[in-house]
Amino acid sequence: MMPRLFRVLLAACALYLMIAAGCTSLEPQPAPSAAESAATGGAPQDSPTTKPATVPGPLASGGFNWNELAIRSVAFGQQRPVFRSPTATLDELEVHITTLNPGQEPHPPHRHAYEEMMLLKEGSLEATVNGRTFTLAAGSVLFLAPNDLHGWHNNGSTPATYFVLSWKTPKTGAAK
């Protein structure tokens, strides 16, 4: 069972993303083509449900069911890509979910030009950001500012599952 704080933070993040994307429905809808937008004056039309991991155009409002996400086995555990796409207001929004086995790290410490947020669903992690160490329990949130050197590993005895959200804007520069 998810801790209450995590559920509240996850709901707040989801609500923010839905509002930012102009959500009007919880059913995933592909973004209309330029021709469809022109033909309808930009008004949304009914369309089939999709389950994108990479979306070619602006991400439309939608829900992504945990049980329907593709699972990729990796050396350190599992990853579930949710989506990577431009949105109406962002150059790119990317969400993935990682399950990290005990004692493992997903990658060596690194830095990048975009902001990133990690929400720990279950388990525990030890994160290091610019030499400062954070011990994270289930329900914790880690925010990473651009170009901060960061990394984490599972310091517990059970798998740790976390959601990663990253976004790029016109202000996102090159990694330093």
N, C-alpha and C positions, 0 to 999 in steps of 0.2 A: 504494500500500500504506500502511495506517495505521501510524503510529509505535506502538511497543509500549506506551508510557506512555498514549497515548490509548485504545488497546484496553482496557488494564487499568482506567483511570478510567471508561470507558463501561460496561464490564462491572460494575464496582462500583456505579455509579449505577443500572444496570438491576436488579441484584440487590437493592439497597436498596429501589427502588420496588416490585419484585415482593414482597419480604417485607412491606413496609408495606401492600401491597394484599392480602396473604394469598394469594399465588400458589400454585396447585396444578396449573396447566397452562400450557403456552405457546400454546395455541389461544385466540384471543380469544372470550370468551363474553359475551353481553349480561347485564346484571344482572337477576335475577329481579324480577318485579313484586311488589308487596306481597301480592297474592292468592296468587301462586305460592310466596312465602316462607312465608306462613301455612299453605298446603296441605301443604308439605313439611317444616314445622317448621324452616325456614331452611336445610335441607340443599341443597347444589348439585345441579343436575340437568343432564343433557346438553342442549345447545342449539346452534343453528347458529353458524358462524363469522361474525364481523362485522368491518367495517373502519371504525370510527367516527372522525370528526374532532371532532364535538361529541356527547357522550353525555348523555342526559337524567337518568339516575340514577347511582348510584355506579359508577365504572369497575371492571369486572371484569378479572381477570388475562388477559393476552393478549400476542401478538406483533404487530408492525406492520411489514410488509415494505416496505422502501425502494422496490422496483419497483412496488408497488401504491398508493403514496401519491399523492394528487392533487397536481399541480404547478400553481402559480399564477404566471404571469409578472408581474413588477412592474418598475417603472422602473429599479431598482437591481440586478435579477437575477431570482432565483426563490425562491419559498417553498413549503414542503411542510407543511401543517398535519398534525399527527399526532393529537392529541386535546386537548380542553379539557373537563374533567369534574370533578365532585366525586368523592372516593374515600372509603373507609371512615374515613379519619382526617383528610382535608383538605377544606376548603370547595371548593377548586378546585386541580387540577393541570393545567398546560398545557405541551405540548411542541410545538415546531415546528422546522423545519430551514430555514435560509436559505443560499442561494448568492449571495454578494455580488460583483459585478463589480469589477475593478480601479478604484481611485479613487473608489468609491461608498461612501455611508453609508446604512443602512436608514431612518434618521430623524434629526432634530436631537437634540442632547443633551436628556435629560429625566430625570424622577424619578418614582417610583411607590412606593406603600406596601408592596408585596410584595417578597419576596426573589426573586432570579433567578440562574441559573447558565448560563454559556455554555461549551460544549466545542468547541474548534476542531478539526475533522476534517482540513481541508487548506487550504493557503494561509497568508496572514499578515494580521494586523489590528493596528491601533494603537488602543488603547482609552484613554479619559480618564475617570477617576472622581474627582470632587471636585477637579479641577485636577491630579491626578497621572496621568502618562502611563505606559502599559504597552505594550510591544511583544510581541505574541503570535505564536508560531510554531505550526505544526501540532502537535496534541497538548496545547496549552495549555488551561487552565481559567481562567475569569474568574468570580468570585463578586461579586454586587452586593447589599449590605445595603439594607434599606428606606430610601427617601427620599434615597439618594445620587445626586447629579447624575452622569449617565453617558452615554456615547456611544462609537461606534467607526466606523472606516472601513477599507476594504481598502487597505493601504499597499503591496501587492505588485503584481506584473505578471500574476498569474494569478487566477482566481476563488478566493474563500475560502468554504468551506462549514462551517457550524457548527450545533450543536444548542443550542436554548434551552429550559431548563426553568424554569418559575416555579410558585409555589404560594402559596395563600392559606389562612390558618387563622383561627380566631375572634380571634386576637390581631392580625391584619392590620388596620391602621387606614386612615385616609384619607391621601392623598398630601399632603405639606406643600409 
